[in-house]
């Protein structure tokens, strides 16, 4: 019976705190993407394939 109790406890934890954690991680990643000064890095990454390879 302890396996059933552990499953229920872990499921309850994942349903409450796991959802909150995933939401906070999602908001942090979205905020990191749209932070001030990030557009320069995004533009560089978008145009990187057009730079010529001068390594020989």
Backbone atoms as SQL, in Angstrom:
CREATE TABLE atoms (id INTEGER PRIMARY KEY, chain TEXT, resi INTEGER, resn TEXT, atom TEXT, x REAL, y REAL, z REAL);
INSERT INTO atoms VALUES
  (1, 'A', 1, 'UNK', 'N', 0.798, -1.195, 0.000),
  (2, 'A', 1, 'UNK', 'CA', 0.000, 0.000, 0.000),
  (3, 'A', 1, 'UNK', 'C', 0.850, 1.273, 0.000),
  (4, 'A', 2, 'UNK', 'N', 2.097, 1.173, 0.430),
  (5, 'A', 2, 'UNK', 'CA', 2.910, 2.388, 0.497),
  (6, 'A', 2, 'UNK', 'C', 3.237, 2.926, -0.891),
  (7, 'A', 3, 'UNK', 'N', 3.311, 2.049, -1.887),
  (8, 'A', 3, 'UNK', 'CA', 3.549, 2.495, -3.251),
  (9, 'A', 3, 'UNK', 'C', 2.423, 3.367, -3.748),
  (10, 'A', 4, 'UNK', 'N', 1.200, 3.004, -3.373),
  (11, 'A', 4, 'UNK', 'CA', 0.034, 3.791, -3.765),
  (12, 'A', 4, 'UNK', 'C', 0.059, 5.158, -3.087),
  (13, 'A', 5, 'UNK', 'N', 0.456, 5.185, -1.820),
  (14, 'A', 5, 'UNK', 'CA', 0.530, 6.454, -1.093),
  (15, 'A', 5, 'UNK', 'C', 1.627, 7.347, -1.661),
  (16, 'A', 6, 'UNK', 'N', 2.750, 6.755, -2.026),
  (17, 'A', 6, 'UNK', 'CA', 3.826, 7.541, -2.621),
  (18, 'A', 6, 'UNK', 'C', 3.394, 8.125, -3.956),
  (19, 'A', 7, 'UNK', 'N', 2.684, 7.342, -4.765),
  (20, 'A', 7, 'UNK', 'CA', 2.212, 7.817, -6.055),
  (21, 'A', 7, 'UNK', 'C', 1.250, 8.987, -5.877),
  (22, 'A', 8, 'UNK', 'N', 0.331, 8.859, -4.952),
  (23, 'A', 8, 'UNK', 'CA', -0.632, 9.934, -4.715),
  (24, 'A', 8, 'UNK', 'C', 0.058, 11.188, -4.200),
  (25, 'A', 9, 'UNK', 'N', 1.030, 11.034, -3.337),
  (26, 'A', 9, 'UNK', 'CA', 1.746, 12.193, -2.805),
  (27, 'A', 9, 'UNK', 'C', 2.549, 12.880, -3.901),
  (28, 'A', 10, 'UNK', 'N', 3.228, 12.097, -4.726),
  (29, 'A', 10, 'UNK', 'CA', 4.002, 12.683, -5.825),
  (30, 'A', 10, 'UNK', 'C', 3.096, 13.317, -6.862),
  (31, 'A', 11, 'UNK', 'N', 1.961, 12.699, -7.119),
  (32, 'A', 11, 'UNK', 'CA', 1.019, 13.279, -8.088),
  (33, 'A', 11, 'UNK', 'C', 0.470, 14.604, -7.573),
  (34, 'A', 12, 'UNK', 'N', 0.135, 14.653, -6.299),
  (35, 'A', 12, 'UNK', 'CA', -0.359, 15.903, -5.717),
  (36, 'A', 12, 'UNK', 'C', 0.722, 16.985, -5.766),
  (37, 'A', 13, 'UNK', 'N', 1.957, 16.621, -5.473),
  (38, 'A', 13, 'UNK', 'CA', 3.069, 17.573, -5.539),
  (39, 'A', 13, 'UNK', 'C', 3.258, 18.096, -6.961),
  (40, 'A', 14, 'UNK', 'N', 3.216, 17.197, -7.939),
  (41, 'A', 14, 'UNK', 'CA', 3.406, 17.604, -9.332),
  (42, 'A', 14, 'UNK', 'C', 2.248, 18.464, -9.814),
  (43, 'A', 15, 'UNK', 'N', 1.045, 18.167, -9.382),
  (44, 'A', 15, 'UNK', 'CA', -0.117, 18.943, -9.797),
  (45, 'A', 15, 'UNK', 'C', -0.091, 20.360, -9.243),
  (46, 'A', 16, 'UNK', 'N', 0.490, 20.551, -8.080),
  (47, 'A', 16, 'UNK', 'CA', 0.469, 21.878, -7.471),
  (48, 'A', 16, 'UNK', 'C', 1.801, 22.603, -7.669),
  (49, 'A', 17, 'UNK', 'N', 2.833, 22.149, -7.014),
  (50, 'A', 17, 'UNK', 'CA', 4.118, 22.850, -7.064),
  (51, 'A', 17, 'UNK', 'C', 4.844, 22.647, -8.386),
  (52, 'A', 18, 'UNK', 'N', 4.659, 21.503, -9.012),
  (53, 'A', 18, 'UNK', 'CA', 5.271, 21.262, -10.319),
  (54, 'A', 18, 'UNK', 'C', 4.726, 22.209, -11.372),
  (55, 'A', 19, 'UNK', 'N', 3.418, 22.419, -11.347),
  (56, 'A', 19, 'UNK', 'CA', 2.796, 23.355, -12.285),
  (57, 'A', 19, 'UNK', 'C', 3.287, 24.775, -12.038),
  (58, 'A', 20, 'UNK', 'N', 3.400, 25.168, -10.787),
  (59, 'A', 20, 'UNK', 'CA', 3.909, 26.500, -10.457),
  (60, 'A', 20, 'UNK', 'C', 5.353, 26.655, -10.919),
  (61, 'A', 21, 'UNK', 'N', 6.182, 25.641, -10.700),
  (62, 'A', 21, 'UNK', 'CA', 7.584, 25.690, -11.119),
  (63, 'A', 21, 'UNK', 'C', 7.697, 25.815, -12.635),
  (64, 'A', 22, 'UNK', 'N', 6.939, 24.993, -13.373),
  (65, 'A', 22, 'UNK', 'CA', 6.987, 25.041, -14.829),
  (66, 'A', 22, 'UNK', 'C', 6.512, 26.389, -15.359),
  (67, 'A', 23, 'UNK', 'N', 5.510, 26.981, -14.720),
  (68, 'A', 23, 'UNK', 'CA', 5.023, 28.295, -15.126),
  (69, 'A', 23, 'UNK', 'C', 6.088, 29.353, -14.899),
  (70, 'A', 24, 'UNK', 'N', 6.771, 29.301, -13.774),
  (71, 'A', 24, 'UNK', 'CA', 7.831, 30.271, -13.485),
  (72, 'A', 24, 'UNK', 'C', 9.004, 30.116, -14.451),
  (73, 'A', 25, 'UNK', 'N', 9.362, 28.895, -14.784),
  (74, 'A', 25, 'UNK', 'CA', 10.438, 28.660, -15.754),
  (75, 'A', 25, 'UNK', 'C', 10.039, 29.196, -17.120),
  (76, 'A', 26, 'UNK', 'N', 8.800, 28.960, -17.539),
  (77, 'A', 26, 'UNK', 'CA', 8.319, 29.458, -18.820),
  (78, 'A', 26, 'UNK', 'C', 8.369, 30.985, -18.861),
  (79, 'A', 27, 'UNK', 'N', 7.888, 31.634, -17.819),
  (80, 'A', 27, 'UNK', 'CA', 7.896, 33.098, -17.783),
  (81, 'A', 27, 'UNK', 'C', 9.317, 33.651, -17.766),
  (82, 'A', 28, 'UNK', 'N', 10.221, 32.969, -17.083),
  (83, 'A', 28, 'UNK', 'CA', 11.618, 33.410, -17.058),
  (84, 'A', 28, 'UNK', 'C', 12.248, 33.299, -18.443),
  (85, 'A', 29, 'UNK', 'N', 11.974, 32.212, -19.158),
  (86, 'A', 29, 'UNK', 'CA', 12.539, 32.047, -20.491),
  (87, 'A', 29, 'UNK', 'C', 11.960, 33.050, -21.484),
  (88, 'A', 30, 'UNK', 'N', 10.679, 33.332, -21.388),
  (89, 'A', 30, 'UNK', 'CA', 10.067, 34.338, -22.255),
  (90, 'A', 30, 'UNK', 'C', 10.629, 35.713, -21.928),
  (91, 'A', 31, 'UNK', 'N', 10.773, 36.013, -20.650),
  (92, 'A', 31, 'UNK', 'CA', 11.355, 37.293, -20.246),
  (93, 'A', 31, 'UNK', 'C', 12.796, 37.428, -20.700),
  (94, 'A', 32, 'UNK', 'N', 13.555, 36.340, -20.655),
  (95, 'A', 32, 'UNK', 'CA', 14.954, 36.366, -21.095),
  (96, 'A', 32, 'UNK', 'C', 15.041, 36.639, -22.594),
  (97, 'A', 33, 'UNK', 'N', 14.102, 36.100, -23.350),
  (98, 'A', 33, 'UNK', 'CA', 14.098, 36.297, -24.799),
  (99, 'A', 33, 'UNK', 'C', 13.815, 37.740, -25.166),
  (100, 'A', 34, 'UNK', 'N', 12.914, 38.380, -24.462),
  (101, 'A', 34, 'UNK', 'CA', 12.500, 39.737, -24.790),
  (102, 'A', 34, 'UNK', 'C', 13.154, 40.795, -23.912),
  (103, 'A', 35, 'UNK', 'N', 14.273, 40.469, -23.286),
  (104, 'A', 35, 'UNK', 'CA', 14.947, 41.441, -22.425),
  (105, 'A', 35, 'UNK', 'C', 15.567, 42.569, -23.257),
  (106, 'A', 36, 'UNK', 'N', 15.869, 43.652, -22.580),
  (107, 'A', 36, 'UNK', 'CA', 16.456, 44.801, -23.252),
  (108, 'A', 36, 'UNK', 'C', 17.852, 44.432, -23.765),
  (109, 'A', 37, 'UNK', 'N', 18.132, 44.752, -25.007),
  (110, 'A', 37, 'UNK', 'CA', 19.427, 44.462, -25.594),
  (111, 'A', 37, 'UNK', 'C', 19.538, 43.103, -26.253),
  (112, 'A', 38, 'UNK', 'N', 18.501, 42.296, -26.173),
  (113, 'A', 38, 'UNK', 'CA', 18.565, 40.957, -26.755),
  (114, 'A', 38, 'UNK', 'C', 18.390, 40.979, -28.263),
  (115, 'A', 39, 'UNK', 'N', 17.800, 42.040, -28.795),
  (116, 'A', 39, 'UNK', 'CA', 17.530, 42.060, -30.240),
  (117, 'A', 39, 'UNK', 'C', 18.830, 42.041, -31.043),
  (118, 'A', 40, 'UNK', 'N', 19.891, 42.629, -30.507),
  (119, 'A', 40, 'UNK', 'CA', 21.183, 42.599, -31.200),
  (120, 'A', 40, 'UNK', 'C', 21.673, 41.162, -31.348),
  (121, 'A', 41, 'UNK', 'N', 21.519, 40.364, -30.301),
  (122, 'A', 41, 'UNK', 'CA', 21.940, 38.966, -30.348),
  (123, 'A', 41, 'UNK', 'C', 21.053, 38.153, -31.293),
  (124, 'A', 42, 'UNK', 'N', 19.762, 38.449, -31.290),
  (125, 'A', 42, 'UNK', 'CA', 18.846, 37.735, -32.183),
  (126, 'A', 42, 'UNK', 'C', 19.137, 38.074, -33.640),
  (127, 'A', 43, 'UNK', 'N', 19.419, 39.342, -33.923),
  (128, 'A', 43, 'UNK', 'CA', 19.763, 39.731, -35.290),
  (129, 'A', 43, 'UNK', 'C', 21.052, 39.055, -35.750),
  (130, 'A', 44, 'UNK', 'N', 22.037, 38.988, -34.855),
  (131, 'A', 44, 'UNK', 'CA', 23.303, 38.334, -35.203),
  (132, 'A', 44, 'UNK', 'C', 23.092, 36.849, -35.480),
  (133, 'A', 45, 'UNK', 'N', 22.278, 36.201, -34.675),
  (134, 'A', 45, 'UNK', 'CA', 22.006, 34.779, -34.875),
  (135, 'A', 45, 'UNK', 'C', 21.223, 34.542, -36.168),
  (136, 'A', 46, 'UNK', 'N', 20.309, 35.451, -36.494),
  (137, 'A', 46, 'UNK', 'CA', 19.504, 35.293, -37.707),
  (138, 'A', 46, 'UNK', 'C', 20.343, 35.477, -38.960),
  (139, 'A', 47, 'UNK', 'N', 21.357, 36.332, -38.899),
  (140, 'A', 47, 'UNK', 'CA', 22.165, 36.612, -40.078),
  (141, 'A', 47, 'UNK', 'C', 23.471, 35.827, -40.117),
  (142, 'A', 48, 'UNK', 'N', 23.690, 34.960, -39.157),
  (143, 'A', 48, 'UNK', 'CA', 24.930, 34.208, -39.068),
  (144, 'A', 48, 'UNK', 'C', 25.146, 33.311, -40.288),
  (145, 'A', 49, 'UNK', 'N', 24.088, 32.782, -40.848),
  (146, 'A', 49, 'UNK', 'CA', 24.242, 31.868, -41.983),
  (147, 'A', 49, 'UNK', 'C', 24.690, 32.604, -43.251),
  (148, 'A', 50, 'UNK', 'N', 24.568, 33.912, -43.280),
  (149, 'A', 50, 'UNK', 'CA', 24.950, 34.685, -44.444),
  (150, 'A', 50, 'UNK', 'C', 26.395, 35.177, -44.397),
  (151, 'A', 51, 'UNK', 'N', 27.051, 35.000, -43.256),
  (152, 'A', 51, 'UNK', 'CA', 28.449, 35.412, -43.144),
  (153, 'A', 51, 'UNK', 'C', 29.324, 34.431, -43.893),
  (154, 'A', 52, 'UNK', 'N', 30.346, 34.944, -44.520),
  (155, 'A', 52, 'UNK', 'CA', 31.241, 34.082, -45.280),
  (156, 'A', 52, 'UNK', 'C', 32.216, 33.362, -44.364),
  (157, 'A', 53, 'UNK', 'N', 32.555, 32.159, -44.726),
  (158, 'A', 53, 'UNK', 'CA', 33.487, 31.359, -43.938),
  (159, 'A', 53, 'UNK', 'C', 34.891, 31.590, -44.486),
  (160, 'A', 54, 'UNK', 'N', 35.731, 32.302, -43.736),
  (161, 'A', 54, 'UNK', 'CA', 37.098, 32.630, -44.162),
  (162, 'A', 54, 'UNK', 'C', 38.137, 31.806, -43.426),
  (163, 'A', 55, 'UNK', 'N', 37.834, 30.567, -43.129),
  (164, 'A', 55, 'UNK', 'CA', 38.762, 29.727, -42.363),
  (165, 'A', 55, 'UNK', 'C', 39.575, 28.805, -43.276),
  (166, 'A', 56, 'UNK', 'N', 39.830, 29.216, -44.477),
  (167, 'A', 56, 'UNK', 'CA', 40.677, 28.397, -45.333),
  (168, 'A', 56, 'UNK', 'C', 39.984, 28.046, -46.563);
